[in-house]
Amino acid sequence: MEKAKITEIFTSIQGEGLYIGQVQTFVRFYGCNIKCGFCDERRKTGFKEYSAQELMSVIIKESNRVISFTGGEPLLYAGFLKEILPELKKKGFIVYLETNGTLKNKLLKIIDFLDIISMDIKLPSSTGCRAYWKAHADFLKEAVKKKAFVKSVITNKTTLSDIRKAVSIIKRIDKAIFFILQPVTINNKIQKITKAQKFLDIANSTLDNVRFIPQAHKILDIR
């Protein structure tokens, strides 16, 4: 029986993206295939292993209708999710996936059981990691079969060329896809992005639905 490493399970408001302010139960998976320089989660070492049945029991006790699978990277546990998601859907839960948008083949294993996909496009100038442009494009082509939007974290190291590349990927698939620019949070402080307006101008010149949204839970100082 497959088990998953989970760092925490809790109910709070969604602090990012299009569904900001919505009450959700968060299931945070341990581990990721990318090591973004700004990521707080990669520094966490504690986790608890759950079987699908054990996790179902906890989720049901939380009694919240929207379940956000986040991380880390939940798709590293696609086999585990394939066990639990059909049961969640049978019980009427809404399944929300937060993902770094690089693991298309794993997404395909569970996409039929997803309702909402919050997908990152990782900008190499923001993350300090290599580019994943092709992986993001391939992923987004599948993700748009569900309610999907794209989010990119921006920093003062983010380049205009990276924003243009992300916008180009979205435009080729559907320029109506929502694109969220999220200023980075460092030590619980949202960074002031000096080129934010330029980034917005580039995105708005091509895409229909661009938003600048900081992490609300950081502003409110809640979990």
N, C-alpha and C positions, 0 to 999 in steps of 0.2 A: 504494500500500500504506500503510495507516494505521500510524502509530507512536505510542507512548505515552511521556510524560515520567515517568521513575521516579527517585526520589531515592536509594533503596537497596533491596537484596535481601539478606536474611540469615536465618539459622535461630537461633531462641531459644525460650524458653518464652512462651506467651501470658500476659500480665500483667494482663488485664482480663476481667471478666464471668464467665459460667458455665463457660468452658473454661480457666480460670486454671490454669497449671501444665502445660498440654499443650504438647509440642514442636511448633512450626509453622515453616514457611518463610514469611517476611513479604515481600510485594512492596508497597512503599510508593510510591503515585502522587503526583505533584506537582500542587498546586493544589486549590482548594476553592471552592465557591459561597457559603460562609459564612465570616465572619471573626470567630470567637469570641475574646474578649479573652484567654482563658487558653491559647490554642493555641500550642504551640511550633513546629509544622510550618509555619505560615504565614510564619515568619521565615526559613525556608530558601530559598535561591535556586539552589542547585546541583541539577542533574538530568542524567540521560543518557537519550537517546531509544533505544527498543528497537522493533524490528519484532516481530510475533507469533512468528515463527520463532526470533529471537534470544532472546526471553524464555523460550520453551519450552526451549531448550537449557540456559539457566542453571538453570531450575527442576529439570530432570531431573538435572543435576549435583549439586544440593543433596540429592537423594534422600530427601526427607522427604515423608510421605504427605499431610499436611494443608497446604494452601496458603492463607495469609491475605492477601487483597487489601485493603489499607488505604490510608491517606492522611494528609493530603489527603482527597479524595473520589474513590474509584475509579469511581463511576458517571458521572463526567464523561468517562470513556473507555469507555462502554458498547459502542460499535462495535468497538473494539479487543478488549474482553473477549469479545464475541460470536465473534470469530475464534479466540481461544485456548482458551476454556472447553470446547467440545466435544471438543477433542483431549486436554485434561487429564482429562476424564471417561472417555474411551476408555482411557486409561492407568491408570485406577483411583485418581486423586487425589481427595481430599475438598476441596471448595471452600468456603472460609469468607470471607464478605464483611463488612467493617466499613464502615458507612455512616452519614452524618448523617441519613438517613431523610427526605429532602425531594424526591427525584427519582423519583417513582413511574413515570413513563413510561419512563425509562431502565432502571429495575429490571425492567420487564416484558419488555424486550428479551433479558434474560439469566437470568431467574429459573428457567427450566427446567434450567439447568446448575449451580445453587447447591445446597449442602447445608445450610449454616448461615448465618443472617443475624444479625449483631450490629448492632442499629439504635439510634441515638441519638434521644432526644427532647430537643431543645435548649430549655432553659429560659431565656427572655429575661433574667430577673434574674441568671442565672449567666453568660450569654454576652456581655451588653451589646448584643445584636443584636435585631432585630425578632422577633416571634413567628411560628412556623411551624405552629401547631396544626392547621389543616386539612390541610396537606401531610403532616404526621406521621400524622394519622388515615387519610388515603387510602393512604399508604405501608404502614402496619401491616396494613391489611386484606388487602393482597397478600402481605406478608412472611410472615404466619402460615401460608401454604400450604407453607412450609418450616419447618425447625427455627429458630425465631426467638425472640430475647429483646430486651428494651429496656433501654437504659442512659442515665442522666442524670447529668451532672457537677453536683455541688453545691458551692457556695462559701458564704462568710459573707454574701454579698449575695442569695442565693437566698431567694425569698419562699414563704410557706406557700401562697399562692394559685396559684403556678406548680406546686408539687407536686400540689395538688388537681386542677389542670387536666390534668396528665400522667396522673395516676391515672384520671381520668374517661375519657380517651381509651382507655386500656388496658382498663378495665372494660367499655366499650361493645362491645369486640371479643371479649375473652375474659379473665376475671379470673384465669385460671390462667397467663397469660403471665408469665414471670419479669421482674421489674422490679429492676434493679440501680441503687442509689444509689452513685455514685463520688465521693469527696471529691477536690477539685481538687489538683493538684500544681503548686506554684509554685517555680521554681528548684530542682527535684529534691527538694523537701520537701513532704510531704503535709500539707495544711492541716487543723487541728483545726476541725471544724464545730460551732459552738455550738448550733445548732438541730437537729443530726442526729437526736436522739431524737424530736423533734416530727415531723420529716419521716417517720421510720420509723413512728410511730404513725398518721399520716394514711394512709400507703400500706397498712399492715397492716390497717387497719380496713375496707378495701375489697377488696384483692387477696389472692390465695392464696399467692403466691410472691415475697416481697420480700427483698432481700439488701443489706447494706452492705458493699461490697468496694473497698478501696483498690487502687491500682496496685501489684501485687506486684513487678514488675520495678524499680520505683523504690525499693522497700524493700530489695531485694536488690542494688541498684546494678549491674544488668546491662542489656544492650541490649534 
